[in-house]
Amino acid sequence: MHFTHAIVRAPAPNFADGITMADLGVPDVQRALAEHAAYCRALEACGLELTRLGEDAAHPDSTFVEDTAVITPHVAVLTRPGHPSRLGEAAAIEPALASRFTLKRIVAPGTVDGGDICEAGSHVFIGVAERTNENGGKQLAALLEAAGHTTTLVPFTMSPGLLHLKSGVSWVGGRDLVIVDALASHAAFTGWNLLRVTADEAYAANCVRVNDRVLVPAGFPKTTALLRAHGYDPLPLDMSEFQKMDGGLSCLSLRLPG
């Protein structure tokens, strides 16, 4: 998939008030802003034009824009985030999407977080847990399949370090999935080429293929070497402050295919 644009939103001053299961300390908002700026520069270096939305202090988690929509080359779906405090985030981002797409929608009682949706070419894995419920997952599957995608619902158990499906599995190209051991034995991934990250580098399973590069969290040398060994070109980025809030590289942008 080739991306031409991305939508991003910088962390709000109250970013540290967001939801987290991690036990890594309170994030430094100024450092998070610097990390976000470096992330944006990396997207631009990969050839993407950015739409930068203003800070949204009404929603401390709003920098994690990926959760608000699912965008493929064939369909655009406005989600309905699964935590009550995040319900307003989809409405806040809708104007930026409505100018580009005819939007489909997830409706109550369904919930979907974009972080639970792993696009792997024309196939889409839909994680089902607390943030994306079965009703929402089935709604999304129907919308995607009507647009020509195949889908698999992937029930999983949330845990620290595995807030969303893409906390533990990422598609990087072809049949290659970067994956944690907790998901590697799941029947949904049978027949895929699994690039297993070690337990001590599980956070690095959330990496992002952006055109010719793979964005990967800095500080995880074994995962970086694993990607290189399989022919990918990793681009390490510091994500320390977002990790404290259960956020990963994919969470920080909505990448739009061109």
Backbone bond lengths (Angstrom), bond angles and torsions (degrees), N, CA, C in turn:
res aa  C-N    CA-C-N  psi(-1)  N-CA   C-N-CA  omega(-1)  CA-C   N-CA-C  phi
1 M - - - 1.446 - - 1.523 109.60 -
2 H 1.315 116.44 132.39 1.456 120.69 179.12 1.523 109.02 -103.85
3 F 1.340 115.91 129.56 1.452 121.46 179.94 1.524 109.89 -104.84
4 T 1.330 115.66 142.51 1.459 120.93 178.29 1.522 112.56 -118.77
5 H 1.329 117.70 -24.40 1.451 122.51 -176.89 1.530 109.92 -136.94
6 A 1.324 115.27 161.48 1.458 121.12 171.34 1.518 108.77 -148.82
7 I 1.321 115.59 146.98 1.456 122.66 174.62 1.524 107.56 -106.50
8 V 1.317 116.11 130.51 1.467 121.58 -179.31 1.528 108.87 -133.81
9 R 1.337 114.98 157.67 1.460 121.12 175.12 1.522 107.94 -141.02
10 A 1.317 117.44 123.53 1.464 120.85 -178.40 1.527 110.41 -66.88
11 P 1.325 117.27 153.21 1.469 120.37 176.40 1.529 111.38 -59.02
12 A 1.322 115.77 140.25 1.461 121.42 176.20 1.534 109.28 -78.75
13 P 1.337 117.94 163.18 1.477 120.22 179.23 1.531 113.44 -57.45
14 N 1.344 116.86 -27.23 1.471 120.64 179.83 1.526 112.02 -98.23
15 F 1.332 117.01 25.78 1.467 122.53 178.91 1.526 112.10 -49.23
16 A 1.314 117.32 -37.66 1.466 121.10 -176.69 1.523 112.92 -68.50
17 D 1.340 117.70 -10.83 1.464 121.06 178.93 1.519 112.29 -87.66
18 G 1.313 117.89 3.83 1.458 121.14 -178.65 1.518 112.33 -72.83
19 I 1.336 114.41 -178.60 1.463 122.26 -175.99 1.520 109.32 -86.27
20 T 1.321 116.81 138.07 1.465 119.70 175.26 1.519 110.74 -154.98
21 M 1.331 115.64 144.88 1.461 122.08 169.71 1.520 110.41 -102.60
22 A 1.317 116.69 -8.88 1.462 120.69 -177.91 1.525 109.93 -70.86
23 D 1.300 115.56 154.57 1.465 121.66 178.27 1.524 107.84 -123.52
24 L 1.344 114.31 61.39 1.461 120.61 -172.80 1.526 112.34 -118.61
25 G 1.331 116.60 9.27 1.451 119.68 179.67 1.515 112.90 97.76
26 V 1.322 115.21 175.03 1.461 121.91 -178.04 1.527 109.10 -83.36
27 P 1.329 117.65 132.25 1.472 118.81 -179.41 1.521 111.64 -69.82
28 D 1.315 115.32 148.10 1.453 123.31 173.09 1.532 106.47 -88.60
29 V 1.343 116.35 111.97 1.464 120.06 -172.96 1.527 111.16 -64.16
30 Q 1.329 117.97 -39.03 1.462 119.57 179.63 1.524 111.05 -64.49
31 R 1.313 116.39 -39.82 1.463 118.78 177.52 1.535 110.17 -68.17
32 A 1.348 116.97 -36.99 1.460 119.89 176.63 1.527 110.88 -61.00
33 L 1.327 116.76 -39.49 1.465 120.26 177.80 1.529 111.02 -63.20
34 A 1.328 116.58 -39.95 1.463 120.05 178.58 1.529 110.74 -66.55
35 E 1.338 116.27 -41.42 1.462 119.44 177.83 1.524 110.93 -64.29
36 H 1.330 116.28 -38.95 1.459 120.21 179.42 1.529 110.56 -64.99
37 A 1.327 116.39 -41.30 1.468 120.17 178.48 1.525 110.79 -61.73
38 A 1.330 117.13 -40.86 1.466 120.65 178.02 1.524 111.02 -66.08
39 Y 1.311 116.65 -37.40 1.468 121.93 176.11 1.525 110.32 -60.95
40 C 1.328 115.93 -45.22 1.473 119.79 179.19 1.524 111.20 -62.55
41 R 1.327 116.80 -41.30 1.464 119.79 177.57 1.523 110.75 -62.24
42 A 1.326 116.92 -36.82 1.464 120.17 179.01 1.525 110.91 -65.55
43 L 1.328 116.97 -42.33 1.465 119.37 177.03 1.523 111.07 -60.31
44 E 1.319 116.05 -42.48 1.467 119.80 178.69 1.524 110.78 -64.77
45 A 1.327 117.17 -38.36 1.464 120.51 177.95 1.523 111.56 -64.99
46 C 1.331 116.43 -25.11 1.467 120.97 176.95 1.519 111.97 -85.06
47 G 1.341 117.27 2.94 1.447 121.36 174.03 1.517 115.43 98.89
48 L 1.330 118.33 12.11 1.454 120.75 -177.44 1.523 111.63 -94.93
49 E 1.314 115.61 141.14 1.457 122.06 170.01 1.526 107.70 -91.02
50 L 1.330 117.73 133.73 1.460 121.09 -173.30 1.519 112.31 -103.71
51 T 1.312 115.46 140.51 1.463 123.22 164.23 1.517 106.42 -104.84
52 R 1.323 116.26 114.66 1.467 121.44 -175.60 1.524 109.08 -101.66
53 L 1.324 115.90 111.83 1.458 121.50 179.11 1.522 110.09 -85.70
54 G 1.314 116.12 153.56 1.454 120.61 179.69 1.522 112.69 -70.50
55 E 1.309 115.85 160.06 1.461 121.06 177.38 1.527 110.07 -59.25
56 D 1.324 115.87 146.56 1.471 121.53 -178.77 1.520 108.66 -126.30
57 A 1.336 115.76 85.81 1.463 120.54 -176.82 1.523 112.43 -68.19
58 A 1.333 118.35 -17.10 1.460 120.13 176.48 1.521 111.69 -67.83
59 H 1.336 115.88 -17.64 1.469 120.82 -178.14 1.533 108.18 -135.14
60 P 1.330 118.43 96.47 1.467 120.67 -175.52 1.522 114.54 -58.53
61 D 1.344 116.83 -24.06 1.464 120.22 -179.87 1.527 113.08 -91.98
62 S 1.333 117.28 8.51 1.457 120.79 -168.85 1.516 114.60 -67.40
63 T 1.337 118.27 -15.55 1.470 119.10 175.42 1.527 111.65 -64.63
64 F 1.345 116.38 -20.85 1.463 121.06 -179.55 1.535 109.11 -86.01
65 V 1.323 115.33 67.60 1.463 121.92 -170.81 1.520 113.21 -66.41
66 E 1.316 117.92 -22.43 1.462 119.94 -177.29 1.524 112.04 -58.53
67 D 1.318 117.24 -28.26 1.459 119.90 -176.03 1.519 113.38 -70.74
68 T 1.328 118.47 -11.65 1.459 121.31 -172.04 1.520 114.25 -91.41
69 A 1.307 118.10 -10.77 1.471 119.44 -176.38 1.524 110.12 -160.09
70 V 1.319 114.48 157.75 1.469 122.48 171.68 1.524 106.13 -122.25
71 I 1.320 116.04 117.59 1.465 121.53 -176.06 1.521 108.98 -119.69
72 T 1.322 116.93 122.87 1.461 121.77 173.80 1.532 107.71 -123.50
73 P 1.321 118.41 173.00 1.469 118.85 177.29 1.526 113.79 -62.42
74 H 1.340 117.38 -13.18 1.459 120.70 -172.19 1.520 114.80 -118.05
75 V 1.336 118.27 -15.23 1.458 120.18 -176.86 1.524 109.25 -158.13
76 A 1.337 115.98 150.06 1.464 122.24 176.79 1.522 107.57 -127.89
77 V 1.323 115.79 125.41 1.463 121.41 -174.21 1.522 109.37 -124.42
78 L 1.325 116.48 123.38 1.457 121.70 172.60 1.521 107.29 -80.34
79 T 1.313 116.94 125.94 1.456 120.32 -174.41 1.533 111.19 -84.99
80 R 1.314 113.92 -176.53 1.465 122.17 174.49 1.531 105.91 -136.30
81 P 1.346 117.28 89.92 1.467 120.09 -171.93 1.531 113.41 -54.47
82 G 1.336 113.75 149.04 1.448 120.21 -168.49 1.508 116.62 -83.74
83 H 1.336 118.44 -16.04 1.466 119.69 177.03 1.519 108.50 -96.83
84 P 1.346 118.67 133.16 1.473 120.24 -175.76 1.525 113.93 -53.70
85 S 1.317 118.19 -35.10 1.458 120.26 -177.09 1.526 112.46 -69.64
86 R 1.335 117.20 -12.91 1.459 120.81 -175.66 1.534 112.97 -106.86
87 L 1.330 117.24 2.01 1.455 119.49 -175.01 1.529 112.46 -59.77
88 G 1.332 117.72 -34.03 1.453 120.25 -177.54 1.508 114.54 -75.40
89 E 1.321 118.40 -9.75 1.467 120.69 -175.18 1.527 112.39 -68.73
90 A 1.326 117.02 -35.12 1.469 119.01 -179.83 1.527 110.29 -65.98
91 A 1.340 116.62 -42.71 1.469 119.53 177.98 1.521 110.96 -63.38
92 A 1.332 117.21 -35.01 1.465 120.72 -178.43 1.519 112.29 -68.31
93 I 1.323 116.80 -28.36 1.465 118.91 -178.29 1.529 111.99 -96.48
94 E 1.328 116.64 -10.75 1.470 119.82 -175.76 1.524 113.94 -54.25
95 P 1.342 120.37 -43.44 1.470 118.11 -178.85 1.527 113.51 -58.52
96 A 1.321 117.22 -36.25 1.463 119.81 -179.76 1.524 111.80 -68.96
97 L 1.332 116.37 -26.80 1.459 120.26 179.81 1.521 111.85 -90.08
98 A 1.333 116.34 -36.35 1.461 120.06 -175.86 1.528 112.05 -64.99
99 S 1.335 116.22 -23.51 1.468 119.05 177.88 1.524 111.80 -74.35
100 R 1.327 117.45 -14.20 1.464 121.54 -177.11 1.523 113.52 -113.85
101 F 1.345 117.04 -29.49 1.455 120.55 -169.13 1.518 110.97 -132.85
102 T 1.330 115.15 155.39 1.456 121.75 163.36 1.524 106.27 -87.35
103 L 1.314 116.47 111.96 1.453 120.70 -168.40 1.528 112.52 -89.37
104 K 1.324 115.33 134.39 1.457 122.48 163.02 1.530 107.11 -90.21
105 R 1.352 116.95 168.68 1.462 119.16 -174.44 1.524 111.71 -141.39
106 I 1.314 115.32 145.27 1.457 122.20 166.64 1.523 106.96 -87.64
107 V 1.334 116.52 131.98 1.461 120.74 -176.96 1.527 110.24 -119.38
108 A 1.342 115.47 157.13 1.459 121.89 179.15 1.538 109.79 -60.15
109 P 1.338 117.10 144.39 1.468 127.33 7.64 1.525 114.28 -88.58
110 G 1.313 116.58 13.08 1.462 119.47 179.89 1.512 112.30 -71.80
111 T 1.328 115.72 145.71 1.462 121.91 171.76 1.525 108.51 -131.52
112 V 1.320 115.98 142.60 1.462 122.50 176.16 1.513 108.73 -143.99
113 D 1.318 117.23 129.43 1.463 123.97 166.23 1.521 107.79 -103.26
114 G 1.325 116.83 131.94 1.454 119.42 179.92 1.517 113.84 -58.92
115 G 1.330 117.20 -26.04 1.454 120.56 178.57 1.511 113.98 -65.85
116 D 1.339 117.16 -14.24 1.459 121.32 177.30 1.522 112.57 -89.87
117 I 1.338 117.09 0.78 1.463 120.68 -172.88 1.527 109.65 -111.12
118 C 1.317 116.02 113.04 1.461 121.81 -178.29 1.526 109.05 -109.38
119 E 1.330 115.80 105.43 1.460 121.05 176.82 1.523 108.72 -80.63
120 A 1.310 115.67 129.20 1.463 121.48 179.33 1.516 107.84 -127.86
121 G 1.332 116.01 77.27 1.445 120.25 -171.92 1.516 108.95 69.74
122 S 1.324 117.04 -129.02 1.465 120.42 -179.40 1.527 112.48 -83.24
123 H 1.325 116.71 -7.71 1.463 120.50 178.82 1.524 109.53 -98.48
124 V 1.331 116.24 144.29 1.457 120.68 -178.47 1.516 109.93 -128.72
125 F 1.331 115.96 123.93 1.459 122.46 172.51 1.522 108.39 -89.61
126 I 1.327 116.85 130.31 1.463 122.42 -178.02 1.520 108.30 -116.87
127 G 1.328 116.45 106.48 1.451 120.52 179.10 1.515 110.91 -72.65
128 V 1.333 116.04 136.93 1.461 121.60 179.40 1.523 108.37 -122.68
129 A 1.329 115.26 115.37 1.465 121.55 178.37 1.530 106.96 -152.80
130 E 1.324 118.25 -135.80 1.462 120.48 -176.94 1.529 112.46 -79.22
131 R 1.311 119.09 -34.58 1.461 120.90 -176.50 1.533 112.14 -83.51
132 T 1.317 116.91 -37.44 1.465 121.66 173.87 1.519 107.04 -111.96
133 N 1.336 115.98 111.41 1.460 117.55 -177.77 1.524 110.62 -88.71
134 E 1.326 116.06 172.96 1.460 120.32 -174.74 1.527 111.00 -63.26
135 N 1.331 116.80 -38.79 1.455 119.93 179.22 1.527 111.02 -61.54
136 G 1.343 116.19 -47.06 1.451 119.95 178.34 1.515 112.32 -64.15
137 G 1.335 115.88 -40.77 1.454 119.80 178.65 1.514 112.27 -60.76
138 K 1.331 116.47 -40.64 1.468 119.90 179.49 1.523 111.34 -71.09
139 Q 1.347 117.25 -36.91 1.465 119.25 174.70 1.531 110.69 -59.15
140 L 1.341 114.82 -47.94 1.464 119.09 -178.42 1.521 110.77 -63.87
141 A 1.330 117.19 -42.62 1.464 120.50 179.57 1.525 110.73 -57.97
142 A 1.335 116.96 -42.22 1.461 119.89 -179.39 1.529 111.07 -64.48
143 L 1.337 117.04 -41.35 1.460 120.61 179.13 1.527 111.22 -65.34
144 L 1.330 116.41 -42.34 1.459 120.34 -179.75 1.522 111.35 -67.41
145 E 1.319 116.52 -42.99 1.465 119.74 -178.30 1.523 111.07 -66.93
146 A 1.341 117.10 -34.45 1.465 119.93 176.30 1.525 111.55 -64.49
147 A 1.340 115.96 -24.09 1.468 121.14 179.24 1.526 112.39 -93.75
148 G 1.337 117.44 3.08 1.458 120.53 174.56 1.507 116.32 104.52
149 H 1.324 118.46 1.23 1.456 121.63 177.53 1.527 110.67 -85.08
150 T 1.324 116.23 156.34 1.450 121.64 164.14 1.523 107.90 -100.81
151 T 1.328 116.83 153.45 1.462 120.00 -175.19 1.521 111.02 -139.36
152 T 1.326 114.68 157.06 1.458 122.39 171.11 1.511 108.17 -137.26
153 L 1.331 117.81 126.27 1.455 121.19 171.38 1.528 108.51 -79.49
154 V 1.327 115.78 133.39 1.467 121.83 -175.26 1.528 108.70 -123.32
155 P 1.335 118.62 89.35 1.462 119.45 174.63 1.530 109.73 -64.81
156 F 1.333 116.55 135.80 1.460 120.53 177.76 1.517 108.69 -148.83
157 T 1.314 115.45 166.82 1.450 121.53 -178.70 1.519 109.57 -103.77
158 M 1.334 116.07 121.69 1.461 119.82 175.84 1.517 109.93 -65.78
159 S 1.314 115.86 146.58 1.462 121.93 177.40 1.519 107.20 -158.93
160 P 1.329 118.35 165.45 1.475 118.25 173.93 1.525 110.12 -54.18
161 G 1.319 115.97 127.01 1.457 120.96 -176.94 1.512 113.46 91.29
162 L 1.333 117.74 -9.49 1.461 120.50 179.16 1.523 108.70 -135.65
163 L 1.327 115.27 59.79 1.458 121.64 179.35 1.517 111.23 -67.14
164 H 1.325 116.28 -43.65 1.460 122.81 -179.51 1.524 109.88 -124.27
165 L 1.323 116.32 164.67 1.460 119.42 177.43 1.522 110.76 -56.50
166 K 1.351 116.75 -43.14 1.464 119.01 -177.63 1.521 112.93 -75.44
167 S 1.334 118.15 -2.93 1.462 118.59 167.25 1.518 110.36 -65.80
168 G 1.354 115.87 -22.32 1.457 119.57 -174.56 1.509 116.10 -122.82
169 V 1.339 118.06 -4.46 1.460 119.04 178.35 1.528 109.41 -152.28
170 S 1.327 116.11 136.98 1.463 122.40 178.41 1.520 109.00 -138.96
171 W 1.321 115.31 140.48 1.466 120.56 174.22 1.524 108.62 -89.80
172 V 1.326 116.58 130.98 1.461 119.95 -179.31 1.528 113.32 -116.56
173 G 1.340 117.03 -4.09 1.457 120.37 177.97 1.517 111.32 143.01
174 G 1.334 116.27 152.97 1.461 120.68 177.96 1.511 111.81 55.60
175 R 1.335 116.24 -125.80 1.469 121.72 176.54 1.526 111.29 -106.35
176 D 1.326 117.10 18.42 1.468 121.52 -173.66 1.523 112.05 -92.14
177 L 1.324 115.51 125.59 1.454 122.93 173.86 1.521 108.96 -121.17
178 V 1.316 117.31 127.81 1.464 121.57 170.21 1.521 106.60 -85.12
179 I 1.334 117.66 127.83 1.462 119.02 -165.96 1.522 112.31 -149.13
180 V 1.325 115.88 150.32 1.467 121.73 175.19 1.523 109.38 -89.81
181 D 1.324 115.67 158.53 1.465 120.10 -178.15 1.525 112.41 -59.82
182 A 1.335 117.47 -33.40 1.463 120.67 -177.74 1.518 112.99 -61.79
183 L 1.331 117.32 -22.33 1.469 121.37 179.77 1.522 112.91 -109.43
184 A 1.328 117.80 -15.29 1.470 120.80 -170.57 1.519 113.23 -62.52
185 S 1.343 117.34 -28.25 1.460 119.62 -178.71 1.528 112.64 -90.00
186 H 1.319 117.87 0.39 1.463 121.19 -179.45 1.529 109.61 -65.35
187 A 1.320 116.11 134.94 1.460 120.75 -176.92 1.521 112.57 -59.31
188 A 1.331 117.18 -26.26 1.467 120.49 -178.43 1.518 112.72 -60.00
189 F 1.341 116.62 -25.47 1.466 120.16 -173.72 1.527 112.66 -102.71
190 T 1.328 116.94 9.65 1.457 121.03 176.01 1.532 109.69 -61.28
191 G 1.310 116.45 132.98 1.462 121.25 178.33 1.515 113.96 91.63
192 W 1.334 117.36 -6.56 1.460 121.26 176.03 1.524 109.34 -94.49
193 N 1.316 116.32 156.13 1.454 121.44 177.57 1.518 108.34 -86.25
194 L 1.328 116.52 109.44 1.456 120.94 -171.85 1.523 111.05 -96.21
195 L 1.328 115.90 118.07 1.463 122.77 175.58 1.530 106.30 -96.09
196 R 1.318 116.17 98.32 1.464 121.02 -171.02 1.526 111.21 -82.82
197 V 1.323 114.72 127.19 1.459 119.26 173.37 1.517 108.59 -87.13
198 T 1.313 117.04 149.56 1.453 120.65 179.35 1.524 110.32 -73.78
199 A 1.321 116.41 158.67 1.463 121.22 -175.35 1.523 112.07 -58.25
200 D 1.336 116.64 -36.53 1.458 119.66 -178.36 1.524 112.69 -75.64
201 E 1.336 117.71 -7.67 1.461 121.35 177.85 1.530 111.09 -122.69
202 A 1.332 116.31 26.95 1.466 120.33 -175.39 1.525 112.55 -57.67
203 Y 1.324 117.95 -33.32 1.465 120.47 -179.14 1.532 111.50 -59.93
204 A 1.315 116.70 -29.47 1.465 120.85 -176.94 1.524 112.75 -74.51
205 A 1.335 118.08 -5.23 1.469 119.52 175.20 1.519 111.03 -63.70
206 N 1.331 117.16 -24.31 1.461 120.06 175.14 1.525 108.07 -86.23
207 C 1.326 114.71 84.72 1.461 121.58 174.37 1.523 107.26 -118.10
208 V 1.330 116.80 166.97 1.463 119.68 -170.71 1.527 110.27 -135.81
209 R 1.303 117.34 120.86 1.458 121.58 172.74 1.529 108.20 -78.87
210 V 1.306 116.40 118.66 1.468 122.33 177.17 1.517 107.23 -125.99
211 N 1.321 115.70 98.27 1.461 122.79 -177.83 1.525 110.15 56.93
212 D 1.326 120.47 -115.24 1.459 120.31 -174.80 1.521 114.30 -90.83
213 R 1.328 118.08 -0.71 1.455 121.39 -177.53 1.531 110.34 -116.68
214 V 1.330 115.22 161.92 1.462 121.11 169.96 1.522 107.19 -121.79
215 L 1.324 116.30 112.17 1.458 120.20 175.39 1.517 108.39 -71.47
216 V 1.332 116.36 132.19 1.458 121.81 -176.81 1.521 108.05 -139.33
217 P 1.330 118.93 142.71 1.460 119.24 178.40 1.528 111.36 -61.13
218 A 1.315 116.11 139.76 1.466 120.45 176.92 1.531 109.71 -70.68
219 G 1.316 114.88 151.81 1.454 120.33 175.91 1.514 114.64 93.68
220 F 1.324 116.84 12.54 1.465 121.13 -179.22 1.534 108.45 -128.38
221 P 1.326 116.21 75.52 1.467 119.90 -170.42 1.525 114.19 -65.62
222 K 1.325 117.55 -31.55 1.469 118.38 -178.44 1.532 111.21 -68.84
223 T 1.328 116.29 -38.34 1.466 119.41 177.77 1.521 110.61 -69.21
224 T 1.314 116.83 -40.43 1.461 120.61 176.77 1.528 110.37 -59.94
225 A 1.335 116.79 -43.35 1.466 120.48 178.41 1.525 111.22 -66.83
226 L 1.333 116.94 -36.75 1.464 121.33 178.38 1.528 110.49 -60.88
227 L 1.322 116.22 -44.02 1.462 120.02 178.96 1.527 111.09 -64.06
228 R 1.330 116.21 -44.29 1.470 119.17 178.71 1.524 111.08 -61.20
229 A 1.328 116.59 -40.03 1.459 120.85 -178.19 1.527 111.64 -63.46
230 H 1.330 117.07 -23.75 1.461 120.91 179.18 1.526 112.05 -100.45
231 G 1.327 116.37 14.49 1.447 120.62 171.78 1.514 116.02 90.32
232 Y 1.340 117.61 10.38 1.455 120.54 -179.98 1.525 110.83 -95.42
233 D 1.315 115.04 162.58 1.468 121.93 -176.69 1.528 108.62 -114.89
234 P 1.334 118.29 89.46 1.463 120.51 -174.81 1.525 112.68 -74.65
235 L 1.339 114.24 147.86 1.454 122.29 177.13 1.525 107.28 -126.36
236 P 1.346 117.90 97.73 1.470 120.50 -176.54 1.532 111.89 -71.21
237 L 1.328 115.38 139.39 1.459 122.41 179.20 1.522 109.28 -137.38
238 D 1.327 115.78 138.36 1.461 121.05 179.64 1.528 109.35 -69.93
239 M 1.326 116.64 126.88 1.468 122.04 -178.92 1.524 111.78 -129.58
240 S 1.323 117.86 22.12 1.460 121.15 -170.37 1.521 113.47 -56.97
241 E 1.340 118.23 -42.19 1.458 120.19 -175.33 1.526 111.74 -76.52
242 F 1.313 117.51 -30.29 1.462 120.01 177.26 1.523 110.94 -76.00
243 Q 1.323 117.19 -31.80 1.463 120.22 175.92 1.522 110.37 -60.47
244 K 1.320 117.87 -35.04 1.465 121.54 178.48 1.521 112.43 -62.48
245 M 1.339 116.39 -22.08 1.460 121.63 -179.34 1.535 111.72 -110.58
246 D 1.332 116.38 24.82 1.464 122.63 178.50 1.520 112.38 63.87
247 G 1.327 117.66 21.11 1.460 120.55 -179.45 1.510 112.08 -98.97
248 G 1.325 115.56 149.81 1.454 120.87 177.68 1.510 111.27 -128.51
249 L 1.312 115.79 -177.36 1.462 121.71 -176.90 1.526 112.75 -60.70
250 S 1.328 116.70 -40.38 1.464 118.08 -177.83 1.518 111.56 -67.33
251 C 1.349 116.87 -28.95 1.469 121.19 -173.70 1.523 113.14 -64.63
252 L 1.329 117.35 -25.61 1.462 121.67 -166.08 1.528 114.65 -86.77
253 S 1.315 117.61 2.44 1.470 118.34 178.75 1.518 110.23 -153.56
254 L 1.324 114.12 152.15 1.453 121.72 164.88 1.519 106.13 -103.43
255 R 1.321 116.24 109.76 1.458 121.37 -175.54 1.530 108.85 -92.00
256 L 1.320 115.66 128.44 1.454 120.89 -171.27 1.527 110.13 -109.59
257 P 1.331 116.97 124.43 1.461 119.88 -179.02 1.517 111.31 -70.57
258 G 1.324 115.39 148.20 1.445 120.51 178.17 1.520 111.77 -113.23
